[in-house]
Amino acid sequence: MVMFTAGATAANAIRATPQKNPLPPAQLKSIGKKMDDRLILRKELAQQLSVHRRTISNWMKEGKLPPPDVKINTKTIGWKLSTLEAAGVRVT
């Protein structure tokens, strides 16, 4: 539990807290690479592969594409770039 004195705010308390980096530089580089792993939505994937969105769904059912990493609703799904690359799908 964080206690504040009169007039103090959470933002001031956060700014006043010294930030130390607990990770060694090698781990920081690997985290940076993971952050570059962008999300490819079905619509974008279909455009890049020059196929219809329904074809993407059919390929998933046939096992030609991995299951999506993100499913927002029935129409909006997506994959991490690394997931597609690991499955042998080339996207730019």
Backbone as CSV, one residue per row, in Angstrom:
resi,resn,N_x,N_y,N_z,CA_x,CA_y,CA_z,C_x,C_y,C_z
1,MET,0.849,-1.171,0.000,0.000,0.000,0.000,0.895,1.234,0.000
2,VAL,0.557,2.206,-0.851,1.331,3.431,-0.947,0.590,4.516,-0.193
3,MET,1.297,5.202,0.661,0.697,6.292,1.433,1.258,7.608,0.913
4,PHE,0.405,8.609,0.782,0.809,9.920,0.325,0.551,10.944,1.413
5,THR,1.434,11.901,1.496,1.220,13.006,2.428,0.319,14.033,1.758
6,ALA,-0.164,14.964,2.516,-1.051,15.986,1.977,-0.358,16.718,0.830
7,GLY,-1.049,16.847,-0.282,-0.503,17.558,-1.433,0.296,16.669,-2.382
8,ALA,0.616,15.448,-1.996,1.373,14.551,-2.865,0.414,13.822,-3.801
9,THR,0.889,13.536,-4.982,0.074,12.788,-5.942,0.828,11.549,-6.369
10,ALA,0.106,10.629,-6.958,0.738,9.398,-7.437,1.782,9.714,-8.501
11,ALA,1.484,10.675,-9.380,2.435,11.027,-10.438,3.738,11.559,-9.849
12,ASN,3.649,12.390,-8.821,4.854,12.908,-8.181,5.635,11.788,-7.506
13,ALA,4.935,10.860,-6.895,5.612,9.745,-6.226,6.344,8.878,-7.234
14,ILE,5.734,8.660,-8.393,6.378,7.843,-9.429,7.595,8.553,-9.984
15,ARG,7.471,9.858,-10.241,8.609,10.612,-10.763,9.756,10.669,-9.765
16,ALA,9.432,10.669,-8.481,10.464,10.779,-7.455,11.189,9.460,-7.230
17,THR,10.609,8.355,-7.650,11.215,7.043,-7.441,12.353,6.851,-8.435
18,PRO,13.563,6.598,-7.961,14.671,6.377,-8.893,14.461,5.078,-9.662
19,GLN,14.700,5.113,-10.959,14.514,3.942,-11.804,15.864,3.309,-12.104
20,LYS,16.028,2.065,-11.693,17.235,1.315,-12.006,16.869,0.216,-12.978
21,ASN,17.765,-0.064,-13.893,17.524,-1.107,-14.864,18.087,-2.417,-14.319
22,PRO,17.214,-3.368,-13.935,17.695,-4.605,-13.345,18.195,-5.632,-14.362
23,LEU,18.021,-5.368,-15.654,18.389,-6.348,-16.669,19.756,-6.053,-17.269
24,PRO,20.533,-7.097,-17.524,21.812,-6.902,-18.214,21.575,-6.508,-19.673
25,PRO,22.558,-5.862,-20.301,22.392,-5.385,-21.682,21.977,-6.465,-22.677
26,ALA,22.451,-7.701,-22.521,22.092,-8.768,-23.462,20.592,-9.039,-23.424
27,GLN,20.002,-9.034,-22.240,18.563,-9.266,-22.134,17.778,-8.081,-22.680
28,LEU,18.314,-6.879,-22.513,17.636,-5.708,-23.057,17.561,-5.781,-24.581
29,LYS,18.618,-6.279,-25.229,18.612,-6.411,-26.684,17.562,-7.421,-27.119
30,SER,17.431,-8.537,-26.392,16.441,-9.541,-26.780,15.031,-9.009,-26.573
31,ILE,14.822,-8.181,-25.564,13.511,-7.572,-25.351,13.204,-6.620,-26.496
32,GLY,14.184,-5.869,-26.953,13.991,-4.965,-28.084,13.574,-5.716,-29.333
33,LYS,14.163,-6.895,-29.553,13.786,-7.703,-30.706,12.343,-8.185,-30.578
34,LYS,11.939,-8.563,-29.375,10.570,-9.019,-29.162,9.577,-7.893,-29.402
35,MET,9.967,-6.671,-29.077,9.075,-5.542,-29.269,8.900,-5.232,-30.756
36,ASP,9.850,-5.642,-31.587,9.743,-5.453,-33.028,8.778,-6.456,-33.656
37,ASP,8.345,-7.441,-32.896,7.467,-8.496,-33.372,6.047,-7.935,-33.488
38,ARG,5.732,-7.387,-34.661,4.450,-6.711,-34.817,3.326,-7.690,-35.106
39,LEU,2.111,-7.193,-34.985,0.913,-7.991,-35.204,0.446,-7.830,-36.642
40,ILE,0.178,-8.952,-37.298,-0.330,-8.963,-38.668,-1.785,-9.424,-38.606
41,LEU,-2.702,-8.559,-38.967,-4.119,-8.916,-38.982,-4.451,-9.722,-40.235
42,ARG,-5.566,-10.474,-40.172,-5.956,-11.328,-41.294,-6.094,-10.526,-42.589
43,LYS,-6.692,-9.347,-42.516,-6.883,-8.518,-43.709,-5.540,-8.160,-44.344
44,GLU,-4.593,-7.766,-43.506,-3.261,-7.402,-44.018,-2.543,-8.622,-44.591
45,LEU,-2.661,-9.757,-43.908,-2.021,-10.976,-44.390,-2.591,-11.369,-45.752
46,ALA,-3.909,-11.284,-45.885,-4.547,-11.617,-47.161,-4.058,-10.684,-48.272
47,GLN,-3.932,-9.405,-47.968,-3.444,-8.449,-48.975,-2.014,-8.766,-49.382
48,GLN,-1.172,-9.084,-48.400,0.235,-9.349,-48.710,0.416,-10.652,-49.493
49,LEU,-0.480,-11.618,-49.244,-0.378,-12.894,-49.953,-1.238,-12.922,-51.216
50,SER,-1.938,-11.815,-51.492,-2.805,-11.680,-52.671,-3.879,-12.758,-52.729
51,VAL,-4.530,-12.984,-51.586,-5.636,-13.936,-51.505,-6.796,-13.261,-50.766
52,HIS,-7.959,-13.893,-50.807,-9.132,-13.386,-50.104,-9.025,-13.732,-48.613
53,ARG,-9.681,-12.933,-47.766,-9.680,-13.206,-46.317,-10.197,-14.607,-46.013
54,ARG,-11.162,-15.059,-46.786,-11.733,-16.400,-46.559,-10.687,-17.484,-46.830
55,THR,-9.811,-17.248,-47.769,-8.728,-18.203,-48.061,-7.839,-18.380,-46.834
56,ILE,-7.582,-17.282,-46.123,-6.777,-17.354,-44.903,-7.457,-18.278,-43.892
57,SER,-8.788,-18.137,-43.747,-9.544,-18.996,-42.828,-9.476,-20.460,-43.263
58,ASN,-9.609,-20.692,-44.559,-9.524,-22.068,-45.075,-8.150,-22.670,-44.817
59,TRP,-7.102,-21.886,-45.019,-5.747,-22.371,-44.781,-5.535,-22.714,-43.302
60,MET,-6.170,-21.925,-42.425,-6.060,-22.233,-40.993,-6.722,-23.574,-40.697
61,LYS,-7.898,-23.811,-41.268,-8.616,-25.076,-41.063,-7.831,-26.259,-41.609
62,GLU,-7.139,-26.044,-42.722,-6.348,-27.100,-43.354,-4.990,-27.303,-42.687
63,GLY,-4.627,-26.425,-41.749,-3.344,-26.538,-41.059,-2.187,-25.909,-41.817
64,LYS,-2.490,-25.167,-42.877,-1.429,-24.508,-43.642,-0.933,-23.242,-42.942
65,LEU,-1.755,-22.696,-42.060,-1.380,-21.533,-41.251,-1.548,-21.890,-39.782
66,PRO,-0.701,-21.343,-38.927,-0.842,-21.605,-37.491,-2.090,-20.907,-36.937
67,PRO,-2.554,-21.348,-35.779,-3.686,-20.636,-35.161,-3.280,-19.197,-34.839
68,PRO,-4.236,-18.280,-34.859,-3.888,-16.884,-34.591,-3.425,-16.682,-33.149
69,ASP,-2.530,-15.727,-32.960,-2.052,-15.375,-31.624,-3.048,-14.482,-30.905
70,VAL,-3.829,-13.717,-31.684,-4.785,-12.769,-31.117,-6.126,-12.965,-31.803
71,LYS,-7.172,-13.070,-30.988,-8.526,-13.156,-31.549,-9.377,-12.126,-30.824
72,ILE,-9.641,-11.017,-31.508,-10.411,-9.936,-30.909,-11.902,-10.251,-31.007
73,ASN,-12.348,-10.698,-32.171,-13.707,-11.191,-32.370,-13.655,-12.167,-33.535
74,THR,-14.801,-12.592,-34.053,-14.777,-13.604,-35.111,-14.152,-13.112,-36.408
75,LYS,-14.205,-11.811,-36.651,-13.645,-11.265,-37.890,-12.224,-10.739,-37.742
76,THR,-11.863,-10.313,-36.553,-10.560,-9.680,-36.352,-9.628,-10.618,-35.599
77,ILE,-8.701,-11.205,-36.343,-7.694,-12.090,-35.754,-6.337,-11.664,-36.288
78,GLY,-5.288,-12.073,-35.591,-3.959,-11.694,-36.033,-2.880,-12.620,-35.515
79,TRP,-1.739,-12.528,-36.128,-0.576,-13.324,-35.778,0.594,-12.413,-35.494
80,LYS,1.460,-12.855,-34.590,2.728,-12.160,-34.421,3.571,-12.494,-35.649
81,LEU,4.376,-11.550,-36.051,5.234,-11.755,-37.213,6.121,-12.985,-37.022
82,SER,6.630,-13.171,-35.815,7.506,-14.320,-35.545,6.764,-15.645,-35.694
83,THR,5.481,-15.682,-35.368,4.685,-16.916,-35.515,4.561,-17.280,-36.985
84,LEU,4.270,-16.286,-37.822,4.149,-16.545,-39.262,5.486,-16.964,-39.859
85,GLU,6.565,-16.286,-39.453,7.887,-16.633,-39.971,8.267,-18.047,-39.563
86,ALA,7.938,-18.449,-38.322,8.257,-19.800,-37.868,7.478,-20.855,-38.655
87,ALA,6.304,-20.481,-39.156,5.486,-21.402,-39.956,5.897,-21.378,-41.428
88,GLY,6.866,-20.549,-41.784,7.346,-20.488,-43.152,6.586,-19.516,-44.042
89,VAL,5.776,-18.658,-43.444,5.029,-17.656,-44.216,5.877,-16.397,-44.293
90,ARG,6.128,-15.930,-45.505,6.942,-14.726,-45.678,6.054,-13.516,-45.867
91,VAL,6.165,-12.571,-44.940,5.447,-11.310,-45.040,6.442,-10.177,-44.850
92,THR,6.115,-9.018,-45.395,7.028,-7.892,-45.273,6.514,-6.890,-44.287
